[in-house]
Amino acid sequence: MKINQNLNKTDLSFLLRESLESDIIPPDSVLDMLMATKKERIKKLHPYAITPPTKDGGRWQTWYKGSDGKRKNIKAQSEDELWEKLIPIYFSDSHIDKITFHELYEEWLEYKQTVTNSPNTIKRHTQHYRKYFEPSILHSRKIRRIDELLLESECNRIVREFNLPRKEWTNVKTILNGMFSYAVRKKYLIMNPMENVQILVKFRQVVRKTGKTETYNSDELEQLNAFLDKMYAETGDSSYLAVKINFMLGLRVGELVALKWEDFFDEKYLHIVREEIRNQVTNEIYVVEHTKTNKDRFVILVPKAIDILKKIEPQGNYIFMRDGERITSIRIASVLRKYARYQGVIVKSSHKMRKTFASNLNAAGVPLDCIRELLGHSSLSTTLGYIYNPLTEDETYNLIEKAL
């Protein structure tokens, strides 16, 4: 079907609609024709050369005049992709022109909820937006009026005024990266303005954590185990054994309390396949059939760990139960608080069990990659963040003396 180039927009729309309704041409063909028509019009309007790649791995590129009147470079992997990026410049959509930063955020968040199974992530994004971006000049600004310099200025202001450490800013920046990446994919924008944004102000310096605060050292672990044994002997509460065994398993506390007897299928390994989670919106606590990383794994059972498991009288499907009910991560935290009060020391969180496990393995010479696998980490750099010195001062001194 040949389209008369002299037809006006109304005539063209009518003919296309009639053709679609009469099944003369399929919808995909209509889109192709519209794209081809727009491409021909751009060729007449576009004043800059379109340059093919000059070497393998290069990209097609050209220039265009931005809203500020300055010439800007635009690149794409293929010529067709480059045309797709040029079309929004010459054929402005009035609806897209009116989309504000906040409207883009709402649309992106709605999309995000369809691709994540974590309501806690959505809640965190909402909290961060309200705190950092709602008071910002970005909030009501139209997205096509937000350039790299404005974005860079606002990002630096947020880091400076809120005195953010690098880690917190990384969490906040997730919103911006997600929003603008979504806008590019939706063809609202040609390029992601976050790509070249630099943080030039200083992040708040965070005091480096040490083994004294992040792990239970040898003496502390000995005292804690004595307390756990005493309390289990008095109460028969498997919560105390759950805490004791996790220094030999290194599980996330949600994985620990979700263990079932079926996961203990031989005397060498535990199969880690599920975890407890808490919905921070509804405050509901429940078990899901996957781990944090959506990957199952096996952890080694040493003889001491097997002995602990054999002490427990099964009360149901779950290994750690109390009064006929599965114990929760809240109960594990309660046991550690009870020990801290008993011993008169500062409370160390349940996550410190996991760091103690990793640090003790490292101190004993277990390969880092093995520790990574046992912890269920995808990246070795994450595992390194769990490694501290778990030794007492005397043990550390003796070790250095021996080495030197």
Order of alpha helices (4+ residues) and beta strands (2+ residues): alpha-alpha-beta-beta-alpha-alpha-alpha-alpha-alpha-alpha-alpha-alpha-alpha-alpha-beta-beta-beta-beta-alpha-beta-beta-alpha-alpha-alpha-alpha-alpha
